[in-house]
Amino acid sequence: MRVLFLHCDLLEYEVREKALPSAEDLPPEKRRGRIEDALVCFISAEHEDEGDPEGIAREAVRNIEDVAQQVKATRVAIYPYAHLSSSLASSGPAKRIFGLIEERLGKTQFEVLASPFGYYKSFTVRVKGHPLSELSREIHPAGAAAREEASEAVKAEQKLVSEWFIVEPSGALHPLRLDGGMVAGFDFAGHENLRKFASYEMAKSREAKEEPPHARLMRELELVDYEPGSDPGNLRFYAKGRLVKGLLEEFVTRRMIEYGAMEVESPVMYDFEHPALQSYLNRFPARQYIVQTPNKKAFLRFSACFGQFLIAHDMVISYKQLPLSLYELTRYSFRAEQRGELAALRRLRAFTMPDCHALCADLGQAKEQLMVRFEVAWKLLEDTGFRMPEDFEVGMRVTKEFYEGNMEFVNAYARRWGRPLLMEQWSHQFFYYVFKYEWNFVDANLKAAALTTDQIDTENAKRFGITYTDAEGKERHPYILHLSPSGAIERVMYALLEKAAFDIDAGTPPMLPTWLAPVQVRLIPVSKDQLPHCEKLLAEFSGVRADLDDLGDSLNKSVRRAEKEWIPYIAVVGKKEVESGSLTVRVRSTKEQKSMRPAEVMENIARDTEGRPFRPLPLPIRLSKRPTFRG
């Protein structure tokens, strides 16, 4: 099926004559149609659609709803249009498909106009002319199934029966249950966020029913936006957002190299028929994007595991070199997440994942190294701008056998975390790991998203033929740890923005950490007379991201604009400041307004950003030269 979407001020048509002899006669009221301010869908049903009319109609309605949401249309017109394809469906199946589309749309919130099938018509259409007013799509009968394949692990995960517990730092274990939709079995007093997290995890509902607060913030701040020209769950990053994302990528990579990981790079797609890879796919709960290359059926990676395992397979490794870590920042990893689960930066189909795998000689070394990496991740998130551990809740997944054989290790982990954590216990091992932890951020919509995670993998070294030589000269398979020290970079941005949304609700000025603020200092002249002085001052802010508001608006309007951009230091320059050489500075983090010399502002920023990477201003220095990315 091919569809041309036009967002129109007007569609008007009049039936002229039959295009198909079998078309029924129409009463006078059906021979004309008119609809205003509507999404008009010109549709060609194709030969391949005949095999699954229900499926293609369902996919068509899903796409129509998606585009209508993007252009904010509440009216929809369905217009059969044979001129979009050279492989048209037969008239009988095509008519049924259009009937099904009309029927399904009739059950939605849209006002629907359906142009009759099988007639020549004259029509008038007036298109609105904005960037999204003309879109086209190809829709295939298999719909999402044609673009993704669910692994056996996904299917098994839906059937797994879990036992849930709260593990206290003391090691005390509290079995949990759902009682009337509420979590029971532990006194959550003082741990309200843990209660929300447990409810979310035990219900296993990932569907996003409303847009999370950070979605509005990411657009208002001109950081990130949806990309209607791509598959859902693929985002566009504006200049400011690319700066924030790039700084986070650089920071995570720097910390992993300091930890001792060796950075590598691997392909973005892999052979679907490769025996080891195919076996691994069925042990990891993810839906794959499938790509048909000129040579083979391939899948897009959902992590760096494949590339690093294939590299490790070819390495010659001695026990003396263990533990040994490989690291890659994947731009991008792909998971064909279900449509209703996608939510701005929280859950995506294309994301940037830092992946660090450590090869360990045995389980003892694996447990020891996992706690070393715990400390690396803790410090990383703390230095990013999170409160540790207050901003996160731990989700731990273990097999019953691992827990019973390693109870002291689990309890030691809980003691180090210092707060009660949620443990999911499986009766047997189905996935490739026996132990996994995740540090989850719980947002205002009561959804949880994992950032940091690490796993103890007992299977993949054997699956991929990864070996090391032990002290006796024998070949052995190592244990593999899977650490993402921060989780997906997009999720770090999500959590920082959700934290800011909580600050807004609490009456605290929202802000990004100074090292991530796209603009760190803004100079605002009181009048145009101070503009030349401000231009000279910019030289004193070399090495920080400083800009100049030269738009000539009132002081109040200029300050409000800077505050809406969450700028950490707003420096006002009037006649008094020119004479004194000082600045009147609004410090966002403390709500203070005080007189500061440029050097003092620089010292404050240096203190705020010490040990973090720096990138220059991603936009023109003068606001008058700056485009608006989002109207």
Protein Blocks (a to p, Z undefined) as FASTA:
>chain_A
ZZdddddfbdcdddfbdfbfklccddfklmpccdehiadddddddfklmmmmmlmmmmmm
mmmmmmmmmnopabdcddddfklbcbdcdfklmmmmmmmmmmmmmmmmbdcddddehiac
ddddddehiaklpccddddfklmmlmpccdfklmmmmmpccddddddfkopacddddeeh
iachiafehilmmmmmmmmmmnopabdfbdcfklmmmmmnomaccdfkbcehiacddfkl
mmmmmmmmmmmmmmmmmnopacddddfbdcfklmklmmmmmmcccdddddddfkbccddd
fbfklmmmmmmmmpccdfklpccddddddddddddddfklggcjlpccbdcddddddddf
blmlmmmmmmmmmmmmmmmmmmnopacfklpccdddddfklmmmmmmmmmmmmmmnopac
dddddfbdfblbfbdcddddddfkopacdfbdcdddfklmmmnopacddfkopacddddd
dddfkopfklmmmmmmmmmmmmmmnopacdddfklmmblbdcddfblklmmmmmmmmmmm
goiacdddfkopafklmmmmmmmnopabacdddfklmmnopacdddfklopacdddfklm
mmmmmmmmgoiacdddfbdfblklpccfbZZ
